[in-house]
Amino acid sequence: MLPVICWMWRDKMSDRLLEVTDLKAGYEDQVIVDGVSFELAENEVLGIVGESGCGKSTLLKALINPKEYGVRIFDGQAVFQGRDLFGLSDRERKELYGKDISMVFQNSSSSFHPIRTYKKQFTETLKSHALWDRESSIKQIMKTLERVNLKDRERILESCPYELSGGMNQRVGIAMAILLNPKLFLADEPTSALDVTVQKQIVEELLELHHKMKNSMILITHNMGVAARMCDRIAVMYEGKIVECEQTQILLKNPVHPYTRELLAAVPRLGRWQKLEESE
């Protein structure tokens, strides 16, 4: 099976933010992401969908920090605004990530220190980028929590992750990811660990944030309904390769690859997420 190159539509080519070329990555001697190529434009949301184990999360971990997550880069390039992500020094990576590129995980609470208050952890993030300025920084943190619709913000800042619900922790994780107004936001299954009602709320909040911040986003999901609601383009990943990539409406109406057709056929009551698209 030959990999598909996930090109942007022509009028977006001049606004290219990220370009990944023939990326092969995995763990130890095992290739998980096998020859993936795609481009991402400024202010674009690209969805990458596929079943568990197809390489979606490994792809994002390779982009955000392969060394930290034990991901081995076998071949390929990832260029963000002219900078080779795989050639960064530790210092360059620390400066870039969080400020220009950030990530929210499926279970955000696991990415925080479990017994340290959120106030301390937000403070440490700002200090690590030399952006801490006491009163103004606290106002910035409070404003960011407000942007993700968290109301009891003083209590939340004084809480540890284990003291909050899954939905609240996920919102705090998103707040941390957008704290420094990154140009690229990576979201790895940001709703899958939540109940259906909270999932819908988080999807709507992510869309609202995207429209306000005008950043670019790569959304990893196995939920075709979420991808249909949020994404400008959808790339379908199967056995480590992108097998189909197209603008969302075109892919939903005319899927080409057999695996894409199987994914769409597996969605209960197909009209439900088609109507979501029509309601935008």
C-alpha positions in Angstrom: 0.0 0.0 0.0 1.5 3.3 -1.1 1.2 6.3 1.3 -0.8 9.3 0.3 0.7 12.8 0.4 -1.7 15.1 2.3 -1.4 18.3 0.2 -3.2 21.5 1.0 -5.6 23.0 -1.5 -3.8 25.4 -3.8 -4.9 28.7 -2.4 -3.4 27.7 1.0 0.1 26.9 -0.3 1.5 30.3 0.4 0.4 30.1 4.1 2.2 26.9 4.9 2.9 26.6 8.6 4.1 23.0 9.0 5.4 20.5 6.4 6.0 16.9 7.3 7.8 14.8 4.6 8.1 11.0 4.5 8.1 10.6 8.3 9.0 7.2 9.6 8.9 6.9 13.4 8.3 4.3 16.1 9.8 2.6 19.1 13.2 0.8 19.2 13.3 -1.1 15.9 9.5 -1.0 15.2 8.2 1.4 12.6 4.8 2.7 13.6 4.4 5.8 11.4 5.4 4.7 8.0 6.2 7.4 5.3 3.6 10.0 6.4 3.6 13.3 4.5 1.3 16.3 5.0 1.2 20.1 5.1 -0.7 22.4 7.4 -1.7 25.9 6.6 -2.1 28.9 9.0 -5.5 28.9 10.6 -6.3 25.4 9.4 -7.7 22.4 11.4 -6.4 19.1 10.1 -8.1 16.0 11.5 -6.2 12.6 11.5 -8.6 9.8 12.1 -8.1 6.0 12.3 -8.4 3.1 14.7 -6.4 2.6 17.8 -2.8 1.5 17.1 -2.6 3.0 13.6 0.1 5.5 14.6 -1.9 8.7 15.2 -0.6 9.5 18.7 2.9 8.4 17.8 2.9 10.9 15.0 2.0 13.8 17.4 4.6 12.6 19.9 7.2 12.6 17.2 6.3 16.2 16.4 6.1 17.6 20.0 9.1 15.8 21.6 10.3 12.4 20.3 13.1 12.1 22.9 10.7 12.7 25.9 8.2 10.1 24.7 10.8 7.5 23.6 9.9 7.9 19.9 12.6 7.0 17.4 12.8 9.0 14.1 14.0 6.6 11.4 13.6 9.0 8.5 11.9 12.1 7.2 11.5 15.8 8.1 9.2 18.0 10.0 9.6 21.7 9.2 7.8 24.4 11.2 8.1 27.9 9.8 11.4 27.0 8.2 12.8 25.3 11.3 13.7 21.6 11.4 11.9 20.2 14.4 14.1 17.1 14.6 17.3 19.2 14.5 16.5 21.4 17.5 18.8 21.5 20.5 17.2 21.0 23.9 17.3 24.7 24.5 15.7 25.5 21.2 13.0 22.9 21.7 12.2 24.3 25.2 11.8 27.8 23.7 9.6 26.7 20.9 7.3 24.3 22.6 4.6 25.8 24.8 5.1 29.2 23.2 4.7 28.4 19.5 3.6 24.7 19.6 1.6 23.2 22.3 -0.3 20.0 23.0 -3.3 18.7 24.9 -3.7 15.0 25.7 -6.5 12.6 26.0 -6.3 12.7 29.8 -4.9 16.1 30.6 -4.6 15.4 34.4 -1.9 12.8 33.6 0.4 15.4 32.1 0.3 17.5 35.2 2.1 16.9 38.5 -0.6 15.1 40.6 0.0 16.8 44.0 1.1 20.3 42.9 -1.5 23.0 42.6 -2.5 24.3 39.2 -1.4 27.8 40.3 2.2 26.5 40.8 2.1 24.7 37.5 0.9 27.6 35.5 3.4 29.8 37.2 6.3 27.4 36.4 5.2 27.4 32.7 5.4 31.2 32.5 8.7 31.3 34.4 10.3 28.7 32.1 9.7 31.1 29.2 10.8 34.2 31.3 7.3 35.6 31.1 6.4 35.7 34.8 5.3 39.1 36.0 3.3 38.5 39.2 0.0 40.4 39.1 -0.2 40.6 35.3 0.6 36.9 35.0 -2.1 35.9 37.5 -4.6 38.0 35.5 -3.4 36.2 32.3 -3.9 32.8 33.9 -7.3 33.8 35.1 -8.3 35.1 31.7 -7.1 31.9 30.1 -9.2 29.8 32.5 -12.2 32.0 31.6 -11.7 31.4 27.9 -12.3 27.7 28.5 -15.5 28.4 30.5 -14.2 27.6 34.0 -16.1 29.7 36.5 -14.7 28.9 40.0 -11.2 29.9 38.9 -9.7 30.8 42.3 -10.6 27.4 43.7 -9.3 25.7 40.6 -5.9 27.4 40.8 -5.5 26.2 44.4 -6.5 22.7 43.5 -4.5 19.7 42.4 -5.5 17.5 39.4 -6.9 14.7 41.6 -9.3 17.2 43.2 -11.2 18.1 39.9 -13.5 16.2 37.6 -12.4 14.8 34.2 -14.1 17.6 32.3 -12.6 20.3 34.5 -9.1 18.8 34.2 -9.5 18.6 30.5 -10.4 22.3 30.3 -7.4 23.2 32.5 -5.2 21.2 30.1 -6.5 23.1 27.2 -6.0 26.4 29.1 -2.4 25.4 29.8 -1.9 24.6 26.1 -3.3 28.0 24.9 -1.7 30.1 27.7 1.1 31.5 25.5 -1.1 31.8 22.3 0.7 29.1 20.3 0.6 29.1 16.5 0.1 25.4 16.4 -2.1 23.4 18.7 -1.9 19.6 18.8 -4.9 17.8 20.3 -4.6 14.0 20.9 -8.0 12.6 21.4 -9.1 15.5 23.6 -12.6 14.3 24.1 -12.5 10.5 24.1 -12.1 10.1 27.9 -15.2 12.2 28.6 -18.9 11.5 28.7 -21.0 12.5 25.7 -22.4 15.7 27.1 -19.0 17.0 28.1 -17.5 15.9 24.8 -19.9 18.2 22.9 -19.0 21.1 25.2 -15.3 20.6 24.7 -15.6 20.4 20.9 -17.6 23.6 20.9 -15.1 25.3 23.1 -12.1 24.2 21.0 -13.9 25.5 17.9 -14.6 28.8 19.6 -11.0 29.1 20.7 -9.7 28.3 17.2 -11.9 31.0 15.7 -10.7 33.6 18.2 -7.0 32.7 18.3 -6.8 32.0 14.5 -4.2 29.3 15.2 -3.6 26.0 13.4 -4.6 22.7 14.8 -3.9 19.0 14.3 -6.7 17.0 15.8 -6.2 13.3 16.5 -9.4 11.4 16.9 -11.1 8.0 16.2 -14.5 9.9 16.2 -15.5 10.8 12.7 -18.3 13.0 14.0 -15.9 15.1 16.0 -13.6 15.4 12.9 -16.6 16.3 10.7 -17.6 19.1 13.1 -14.1 20.6 13.7 -11.8 20.0 10.7 -11.2 21.7 7.4 -9.5 18.6 6.1 -9.5 15.0 7.2 -6.6 12.6 6.7 -7.4 8.9 7.2 -4.6 6.8 8.8 -4.3 3.0 8.5 -1.4 0.8 9.5 0.9 3.7 9.9 0.1 5.4 6.6 -2.2 8.1 5.4 -4.4 6.4 2.9 -6.7 9.2 2.1 -6.7 13.0 2.6 -9.3 15.5 1.4 -11.4 18.5 2.3 -13.9 17.4 4.9 -17.1 17.8 2.9 -15.6 16.1 -0.1 -14.3 13.2 1.9 -17.6 12.7 3.7 -19.6 12.8 0.5 -17.2 10.8 -1.7 -14.8 8.6 0.2 -12.3 6.8 -2.1 -10.4 4.4 0.0 -12.2 1.2 1.2 -11.0 1.8 4.8 -12.5 5.3 4.8 -15.8 3.9 3.6 -15.7 1.3 6.4 -15.1 4.1 9.0 -18.0 6.1 7.7 -20.2 3.0 7.5 -19.4 2.3 11.2 -20.7 5.7 12.4 -24.2 5.2 14.0 -26.9 7.3 12.4 -24.8 9.0 9.8 -27.1 11.9 9.3 -26.4 13.1 12.8 -22.9 14.4 12.1 -23.7 15.5 8.6 -26.3 17.8 10.2 -23.5 19.1 12.5 -21.6 20.2 9.4 -24.6 21.8 7.9 -25.4 23.8 11.0 -22.0 25.7 11.1 
